[in-house]
Amino acid sequence: MLKKPKLSFWQILNMNVGFFGIQYSFGLQQSAVTPIYDFLGASPDQIPILHLAGPVTGLLVQPIIGALSDKTWNPKLGRRKPYFLIGAILCSLTLIAFPFSSSLWMAAGLLWILDAGNNTAMEPYRALIADQLEKEQQPLGFQMQSFFTGLGQVLANVSLFIFPLIFIGTTGALPTWVYASFFLGAICSIGSILWSMSKTKEIPPTEEELIKIKQKGSLLEPLIEIFSAIKDMPKVMWQLALVYLFQWYALFCYWQNSSKSVALSVWNATPENTEAYSEAVSWTGLINGWYNVVTFLIAFALVGFAKKYSARKVHAVCLIIAAIGFLAFPHIENKNLLFFAITGFGIGWASMMGIPYLMVVADIPKERYGVYMGIINMMIVIPMIIQTLSFGYILKTFLNNDPRNAITFAGALLLIATVCTLFIKQKNSSNH
């Protein structure tokens, strides 16, 4: 294997600019798709199933793309970049088409395609960091992605506030601002990926690796590779899977219930009081924008802490801070104080988007970076699918159908995730 060159801060930044476009697109998906479903006449009980596209496509697409990109080499484009390009083109075309949805099922179908595009572009990005950067620089590489996650999602949320003030009225079935937000998303998606591709040269494989890559297998090979990689999975990844079970279940509880919790605790309103509830939804959008601001402000500081104290300890502390924020959140009656509570989650989110990869990367064989990054994504989406299918019953039966209790429950799950994090055994640098 060629020795990896030491890259400058700006080279690492340029390499990750494409992550900004992907996350802008994800931000629109989180914040704008539910209102579009509402405009097209979805009933509240249909919303969870209409959002199943995200976790299911993540479960199917990311590990397969990871396995394929491990076995790809194109002299002009490289190993991971062909997949960035395919994903970005798919995303941009779907974002342009999305506002033209004339029915609920058209919008739901486009969400599946959008999510497949996002996952195709995002999966090889984690592997690219492991491919290109030597161990000392990997913390900066992964946290750069955390920075762009915060920045992309902040700007997506901000566009949902600013564009309704500029683009007034409706076009077709949807408000005109929806078109503006999604068209900007399409430009960011393809533009940022093309920027990263033009500025990043991938390290070519050795002759030996090239021979392995050229051995063509059957069409089922990616699936066989995924099952084989799961069978050989290092112990540290099983330990991370347990952390992720509680961590990502908790996050879905927060995202699904935050607006309703704020409406009850601050405005004492339910979705039936349309005016007060709309104010609560707007305010929750600002709060969620703020935690992403905190994420991109804190992301680089965590790099230094991870190097000094270990990724495991940093992640555990960030989870505790996020848990405290969630536990306080439902009890706050002053809307301005909600920003203090959600700052805790912003710190936790900055860690979640980068630090766990540092805990496992030393244990992963380099020729399997792609497939293992895809499997880590499976560990994220499986808890989301479990949550989608089980939490309605838990909320109704044990939590009095109160969204405020759902946020408290999320805080408790993050504390369990913290304990699980402390049991993770990392390879230390001496035996890497």
Secondary structure, 3 states (H helix, E strand, C coil): CCCCCCCCHHHHHHHHHHHHHHHHHHHHHHHHHHHHHHHCCCCHHHHHHHCCHHHHHHHHHHHHHHHHHHCCCECCCECCHHHHHHHHHHHHHHHHHHHHCCCHHHHHHHHHHHHHHHHHHHHHHHHHHHHHCCHHHHHHHHHHHHHHHHHHHHHHHHHHHHHHHHCCCEECCEEHHHHHHHHHHHHHHHHHHHHHHHHCCCCCCCHHHHHHHHCCCCCCHHHHHHHHHHHCCCHHHHHHHHHHHHHHHHHHHHHHHHHHHHHHHHCCCCCCCHHHHHHHHHHHHHHHHHHHHHHHHHHHHHHHHHHHHCHHHHHHHHHHHHHHHHHHHHHCCCHHHHHHHHHHHHHHHHHHCCHHHHHHHCCCCHHHHHHHHHHHHHHHHHHHHHHHHHHHHHHHHCCCCCHHHHHHHHHHHHHHHHHHHHCCCCCCHHHC
